[in-house]
Amino acid sequence: MDIVLDFILGNLFIFIMILFLVFFISILIKKRVLILTFSIFTLISGLLLLIYAFNTITGFDLVDAQMKSVIVIGIGLLLILLSSIFIINQELKRRL
């Protein structure tokens, strides 16, 4: 598990871009469950990175890892908000 989380912390920008890409592809194909799943997955991965940073990393690297994990948590919350707005918009269009 440490190797995977170390790899994600090292390549965080690529990890976030892949999650955004999958998120927007799922919006295009209008799969609500997939949209919410990736939003929650992003949030949970940010929390796991934060827990990993507290438990294994020391020194100034800890601050870097904490900031990266807080950014991922914020992106996860933003994706949950966007997916909620998208689902509400779809439901309103369906009712009209």
Buried (B, 14 or more C-beta within 10 A) or exposed (E): EEEEBBEBBEEBEEBBEEBBEBBEEBBEEEEBEBBBBBBBBBBEBBBBBBEBBEEBBEEEEEEEBBEBBBBBBEBBBEBBEBBEEBBEEEEEEEEE
